[in-house]
């Protein structure tokens, strides 16, 4: 989703300035001018309802259109529309108004129309709520940030609709509360999930912990992270991207006045098997130094070194001299240089007057500089780039006389690669791994876990081409990648248009035990069809049907039908429809829309009618929008009688025509001055 307030690549403030300039250059009604000025004066953090109330701007149907025309926030647009719908139960929005709202939600082009359709059905006395419709409503109200409406739907579910909320419903509500910073309510929903037999999943924990970290509740986030481990939702063997980043938890704990929490968290998780990278441990040591706790810093350093959570200064020095300058970027070298300085400082025995530094830090707190301010300065200092001379400092380090890598050097190399990966320097980690493989002093093949971490980091950094190289190296070493990360690479490469890379890789390693998920498969078929590579899309479809691990469902079939239909292929959609009927899967008519449109635009309206009848005979529920295209095509061809025959067919099938269908008929009748049918069309 695009950032709120910057839809379409234009900031809200810039858009309002442009609106004011237009207002001065063209004649506007007083109402529209007042609307523009109201939105111009509005604070970005102020809810749109408060803005309207302060300006005493009455929200009528006409005014709603004006507000939607000049708003640039997708969230605000949906929020004000839903509020108006709730306050005016009899209001039926016109297509123009719905289109004005839909322009904000192009990124949800599939879900948003369904949400709007259910909103309209909700007003009908014959409306029947289902768990799936409730999920759509909860998600839609969540898009608008309407927490109260979400909670009301959730609490009244069993009494009003006759079924209990399930895990998906609770998850939608929890994510909405987290995004709206209502963490107290989010944690209540979290407890309700467990009480009602809906145990939270990894995604639930991740969402809640991320919200707690954004709210600067590090201790609570750490407690939830430990709870994840207790519930076996995360294990030490998991890749860093699979869990909430412990780096963020540690960084937030460092802001607290008492450093016992961060120390306890690090060692407790290390004892549980989680690997903390060198750079995070060095940041903790730095905070002790800044606060003047030199004795405590040395004690912590000795304990970290004992548990091999921090490297030996000589070993790190040797590594930097041998490898870092040859393959790492300047930023990565700076990070390593800072790590070496921290270790050297922490390894020194503190002077006897170390308590003076601690006392000075306490005095600083009494003078108005709180320990939190000190911690904030530390974090900022850690993230700020250090000045590195144009001639790298590492060049002056003495060269090691050892040619073969020692065991401790291999451990440091492995941990440095891991640390660079979790510190979001994936390209440096990959460059270092390549350097080790091609090292003159002896080839070193990274371990399975190290290779997996680098591949994982490259994918999450959207470095798809480097990810492909890493993936090929892993398979060459006999390492099988994690299937979830492999599919992430496939999906990311497809979105980036690297279809040749994917197809070449899949053809080369077709015998490997690599499986595509349905999501990856649907995306690949769609991209191949869009690129005109129908033969490859058909071959992929056949291969996917042989996959026994994941059975094709109605969504996958619908996606395939729609992809081939958009490409103008009539045969494959018909075959897929027959397969769905044979498998007992109820098909949908919507994916056939591109075929109906193509037939109507090419003047083959009669064939379009036959296709609609064919798919309806095979179990598709009649869809009014398909008939709308047919009626419009007949009207444009001046075949009004045929158009009215279609209306009669729709009536016999109890299909309610769309408003656009009546408009097309009425306009065509008036244009040809056929008054009697025009009256019929208006009715």
N, C-alpha and C positions, 0 to 999 in steps of 0.2 A: 504494500500500500504506500502511496506517495505521502510525503510528510505533510501533516496537517497544517494548513495555512500556506502551502506552497504548491497547490495543484496546478498542473500544466506548466511547471517550470517557472512560474511567476510568483513572487512573494505576495502575501496579502496586502502589505503596505504599498508595494509598487502597483498592484492592481487598483487599489483605491485611488492612488494619485492619477492613474490613467483615467479612471472613471470621472474624477473631478475635472480633468482637462476636457474630456468629451462633453461633460455637462456644460462647460463654458462655451463650447463650440457649436452646440446644437440646442434647439429649443426643447426644454423638458417641462413636464408638468411639475407643479409645486410638490406633489406627493413623491415623485421619483427623485427630485432634488433633495428633499428631506431624507429620503431613504439613503442616498449616497452619502450625505453629510453625517448621518447617524453612524453608518458603518465606518466612515473615515475616523470619527472621534473615538471609536470603540477600542478598548484595550484588548490585545490578543488573548490575554488570560481570562477575560470576562466571559461568562456564559452568554450565549446569544439571547436567551430569555430575559436575562437581567438587562441587557442593552435595550431591548424593545420596551421593557417596563420603564426604564429611566427616561427614555425618549418619548414615552406615552404614544408609541407608534401602534395603532390598532392593527391586529393581525387578521385581515380578511383574505378571501381567496385572491383578490386582485393584488393586495399588498404582499401576499406570500409569493406570488410570481415575481414581483419586483425584488424582494429580498433574495430569492434564489438566483435571480439574474446577476446580482452584484456581489454575492458571497463568493469566496474562493476557498473556503474550507469544506471538505467533504463531510466531515463530522458535524459541523454546524448546520449544513444544508439538510442532512438527514434528520438531525435532532429537531429542528424547527418544523419540518414537515410532519414528523411523527407526533409532535405536540399538538399541532393544528388538527391532525386527524383524530386525536383522542378527544379534543375539546369540541369537535364538530362531527358527531357520529353519523349525521345524514349526508355529509359532504362526499361527493364522488369526484375524484380528481380527473381532469381531462388528460388526454394523451400528451398534450403540449407540456403540461405541468410535470407529468411523470418523466418525459424526455429531458426536461430541464434538470431534474434531479438525477437522472441516470448518467448524465455526462460526468458527474463526479465519481462514478463507480464503475468506470470502464475496466478497472483491474479485477472487478468481481462480476464480469459480464455474464457468467453462468448462474451464480447464486443470487445476485440482486434481483433479476426479474422474478425468480421464484418467490423471494421474500415479498415483493410488491404484490404478487398474485395472491399469496396467503393473506396479506393485509386486507385485500378487497374481499376475500371469502369470509374473513373473520366477522364481517358485518351481517352476513346472511344468517337467517334463522336455521337453515339446514346445514350449517357448517359443522363438520365433524373433525375434531382435533385428533391428531395422531402423534406418536412420539417423534416421527421425522419432521412433521410440521412444527412441533414445539421447538425442536432443535434449530430450525430455520428462523423462527421468531426470536429465540434467545440470541442467536448470532446477529440478527439484524438490529435488534435493540442495543446489543453490545457495540455494534459499529457506531451508533449514535451516542454511546456513553451514557445511556439511560439506565443507571443501576437500579433505581427504584422499580421501574417497570420489569426489569429482569427478575428481581427478587419477588415481585408480586406474581409473575407467571410461575415461578418455581414453587412458591408457597401454596398457591391455589391449585396446583396441578391435579392432585388426587381428588380434591373435593369438586372441582369444576369439570374435569375431563375424564375421571374414572381410572386413571393409571398413575403409578408412582414415577417420579423422576428417576432416570437412570444415570449412569456414569457420564455420558456425553452431555446431558443437561447440566449436571453439576459443574463439569469442566468449563462449559461455555460461560456459566455465571461466574465462576472463579476467575477466569481470564479477564472478564469484563471488569470485575472489582479491582484486579491488579492493575490493569491499564488505566483505570480512573483513580488510582492511588487510594482506594478504600480497603486498606490492608486488614483492618480489624474485621470487616465483613468477610473478606476473602478467607481469613483463618477460621471464621465461624463456619463457612461453607466447607472448608477442608475437614473440620471436625464432623459436620453432618454427613459428608461422604462416607467416612469410616463407620458412623453409627448406622447408616442405612445399607451397609453391605456393599459399598462401592469403593474399594481400596484405591487410594491415589496411585497414579503411575509416575514414571520418571518425568514425563512432560508436566504433570501437575506440580511436582516438587520444583522443577526447573523454573516454572513460571512464578511460583510463590517466592522462591529464594531470590530470583532476579528483582522482583518487586521490593523485597526487604532490603536488598543491597542499594537500590535506588533511593530508598527511604532512610538510608544510613543506619540500618538496624543490623549491624554485623554479627553481634552475638546470637541473635535469633536466627539469622541465616545459617550460622555455623551449626547451631543445634539441629536445624532441619537437614543440613547436609549429613550430619552424623546419623539422623533418623533414616535417611535414605540408605545408608550403609547397613543399619540394623535390619531394615526391611528387605535387604538383599536386592534393592533396585539399582545399586551401583556397586561395582567391585573394583579392586585395584587393577585388574587386567583391562578395564574399560579404557578406550581412547579418551583423551582429554575433552574432545568435542561432545562426548556422550554425556558428560556431567556438567553441572554448573561450575564454572571456572573457580577453582580454589584460590587462584591468584586474587580474584576480586574480593573473596571473603577475607583473605589475609590483609589485603590493602585497607578494607573497611575496619577490621579489628585494630589496625595500627593507629587509627584515629582516636581510639578510646584512651582514657586517662591511665588505666591500668593495663600493662602489657602482659599480664598473666593469662588473659584469655587467648591471645594470639599464640603464646608459647605453648599453652595446653593444647590448642587445636592442632598445631603443627605436629607435635610429638604423638598425640593420640592418633591422628590419621596416618602418620608414618609407621607407627606400631601395627596399624591395621593393614599395612601393605601399600598405601598410596605413596607415590614417588613425588617428592617436592623438588622442583628444579633449583639449581644453584642460585639463580638470579633472585628468586623470591626469598630464599633464605638470607641472601646478602642484603636485601631491602630491610628485613627485620633487624639485622645487625646494625644497619645504618641508623635506624630509629633509636636504638639504645645509645648509640654514640651521640646523636644530636641532643638527646635529653640528658647527657652527661652521666649516664649509667655505665661507666667504663668497666667496672668490676663485673657487673651483671652481663655486659656484652662479652667479656672474655669467657665467663662461665658458659654462656649460651654457645659461643663458638666452639669450645672444647667438647660440649655435648653433641653439637651438630657434626663435628669432625669424627667423633667416636662412632656415630651412627651412619657415617659416610654420606651425610646430607650436604656437605660442603667440601670442595676439593682442597688438597694440599697446595700451598702456595708454589712450591717448587714444581710440582706436577703441572699445575696450570700454566706456570711460566714457561715450562718446556713445550707444552702444547701450543701456546701462542707463538712461540718462536718458530716452531716447525710448520704449522699449518695455517694459522689464522690470517696472516698477511697475504697468503697466496690466493685465497679463494673467498674470503668474507668481505662484505661491504664495509664502508667506513662506519656506519651505525652499529653494526654487529661488533666490529673491533672496539669501538668506544664502550659498548656494553661489557665486553670481556675485560677491558682495561679497568673499568670501574669495579668489576668483580674482584680483580686481583688486588687493587688498592684496599678494598674493604677487608679482604682476608688478611692482608699484611697488617693492617691497623688493628684488627680484632685479635690477631695472634700475639701481639705485644703485651707484655705484662704492664698493667696500668700503674701509674705513679702512686705514691702513698697518699697524696692529697687529692685522690680521685673524688672524694666526697665533696670537695669544693665545687666541682662541676655540677654534681647533683643538687647541691644547695643553690647554685646559681640558677639552675633550671627552675627550682621551686620559687626563688625570688622573682624570676621572670613571670611565673604564673601569678604571683601576688600583685605584680605591677600591671596586670591587665592582659598579659599574654598567657592564655590558658594552654595546658598541655595539648588540647585539641588543635590549637593554632600551630603549635610546634609540629605536631604530626602532619598537619596539612602542608606545612612548609617542606617537610621531609618528602612527602609524596610528590609535591611539585618539583622538588630538586631531583628526585629519581627520574621523573619523566622528562625533564628538560635535557636537551642534548648538550653534551660536554664539548668543549673546544678541543679539537684534535689537530695537532700540527700538520701542515701539508705533507711533511715527510713523516710517515708513521713512527710512533714511539717504539713499536715492536722491532723496528729495524736495528735499533741499538742494543737489543737484548743479545746475550752471548748465544752462539750456536751450540746445540747439543752434540756431543760426540757419539751418542748412541745412534745406530742406524736402524736397528730393529725396535719396534714399538714394545714397550714393557707392558705388563699386565695392568698396572695402575693407569698407564697412559690410555689404554683401550677403554677402561672404565670412564675416564674423564671425557674421552672423545664421544662415547655413547651418551653420557649425561649432558654434554654441551649440545649435541644434536637435539636431544629431547628438550633442553631448556630453550633453545632458539625456536623450536616448534611451538611450545606453549606460550612463548613471549611474542607470538605473531610475526616471527621473522622466518617464515617457512622457506622462502627462496634461499636464504643464507644456510638454513639447515640442509636443504637439498644440495646446494653447492658444496658444502662440507662433506656430505655423504659421497658425492661424485669424486671429490678430491681423494678421499680415503680409498675408494675402489681403484683409482688410477695412481696411487702413491708409489713412488719409485722404491722406497725402502721396504716395501712388502705390502701386497694387496690385503686390505681388510674388508671383509664382507660384513656389513651391519647385521645385527640380529633381527629376528622376525618382528619383535615388538617395536624396535627403533624404526625399521622401514615402514611399518604400519602407521606409526605416529607421524612420520614425515609425509606420507601419502595423505593421511587425514588432514594435516595442517595445510597442505597445498590445495586440497579440495575446498576447505572452508575459507581459504583466501582467494578462491576463484582463479587459481593458477592452473587452468585446465591442461595446457600443453605440457607444462612441467609435471603435472600429475600423471599424464599418459606415459612420460618417460620413466617416472618412478614406478608406475604399475608394471611396465614391461620388465624393468630390472627385478622387481619382486618375483614375478612369475619365472624369470630366468634363474633365480636363486632357489626356486621351489617353494616360495612363500605364497600362500593363498590370501588375498586381501579380504577384509571384512566386507560382507555382502552389502551392508547398508552404505558404507563409504563408496564402494564400487558403483552402486546405483546413483549416489550423489554425483560422482564424476560423470556418469552417463547423462544424467539430467542437465547438469551444468554445461557440459560440452554441447548438448543439443540446443540449449537456449542460446549459447554463444555462436551457434551456426557451424560448429566443427563436426559436421556430419561425416566428412571423409575420414577423420581420425577415428570416430566411433566404428564406422563400418569396416575399416581396415583392421582395427584391433579385434573386432568380433569375428572376422573371417580368419584371422591368423590364430586366434586362441579359442576357436569354436569347440575344441575338445576339452577345454578346461571346465572345471566345475563352477562356472560363473553363471548365475541366474539373474534375469531381469525381473524386477517387481512389475506389477500391473501399471503402476504410475509411470515408470520409466518406459515401459512398452508403449503405452498410450501416447506419451510425448514423442517418442521416436517415430511412430507411425504418422502422427500428425505433421511433424517436421519434414519427414520424407515426402509425404503427399504435397505439402506446400511447396517443396523444392522440385516437384515434378518427377520424383524418382519412384514411380508407382511400382515398378517391378521389384525393387528392393523392399518396399513397404509390404508387398504381397508375400515375399519370401519370409520376411520377419513375422508376418501374421501366421504363416504355416508353422514356423519354428516355435512360436509361442503356444500354439495349440498342443504341441507335443510335450510342453512343460507340465509335469504332473504335480509340481510343488505348489503352483498357484492356478486355480481354476478360473476361467474367464467368467466374469459376472456381467450383469446388465449394463453397468457403467462402461466397462471395457468394450463391449459390443457396440454400444451407442457412440462411444468416441471413435471407434474404427469406422462405423457407418458414416459419421459426420465428416471424418477426415477424407475418405474416398469420395464422398458426395461433393465436398468443396472442390476437389480436384477434377470433377466432371466424370467420374467413373460410375456407370450405372450398373455394371454387372456385379462387382464385389458387394455393394450394399444389399442387393437382392439375395445373394448367396448367404451373406451373414444373417439376414433376416430369416431365411429358411433354417439355418443352423439354430438360431434362438428358439424357433418354434419346435424343432426336434428335441432340443434340450429342456423344453418346458419353461423357458425364460420369457416372461411377458415383455414384449418390445415396446418402445416409445416411438411416437411419430415425429417428434421434434427433430431428431438427427437427419431426417429426410428433407428438411426444409430447403437446403441448398439445391437439391435436385429439382424440387418443385419450382423454385425461383428460376433456375436455369432453363427449364422447359417453358415457363411462362414468358421469360424475356426473349426466347428464341421463337416465339409464336406457336409453340406446340402445346397449346392449352388443353386440347382434348387428351393428349398423352399424359399431361399432368393429372387430369381427372382420373384416368385409368390407374395411374400409379397410386393415387390416394386411395382408391377403392381396393387396390391390391394389398396395400399395407394394412388397411382396416380389416380386410378379410382374414389376415394372418395374426390378428390379435391386438393391433395398435388402437389405442383409444382415439376417437376423432379429435382433431386439434383445430380450433377455429382459425388460427393464423394461416394454416395451409390453404383454407378456402378463401381467405382474404386475398392471397396472391392470385388465385384463379379468378375471382370476381374482378380484381383490378385489371388483369390482362384482358378479360372480355370487354370491360368498359373502354379500355384504350383501343380495342379493335372495333368499337361500335357494335358489338354483339350483345345488345342489352337484354334481349330475350333469353339468351344463354345465361347471362349473369343472374337474371331473376329465377331461372330454373335451378341454378346452384343454391340460391336462397331457399327455394322450396325443398331442395334435398336436405339442406341444413336443418330446416324446420322439422322435416320428417324424422331426422335422427336426434332431435332435441339438442341441437348445437346452437348456442347463443352466439350470433355474429358479433364481431368486434365493432366498436364505434367507427373505426376507420373504414370498414366495409360499407356501412350506411353512407358515410361521407363520399366515398368513391361513386356509389350508385347515384346518389342525389346529384352530385356535380356533373356526372355524365348525362343524366336525364335532362338537367337544366341546360346543358350545353347543346344538346340536340333538340331542345324544346319538346321533349316527349313528356307532357305534363302529367298524364295519368300514372305512369310508372314512377314519376318523381314524387307524387303524393304517397305512393306505396312505399318508396324507399325511405321517405321521411318518417313513416310509421313503423 
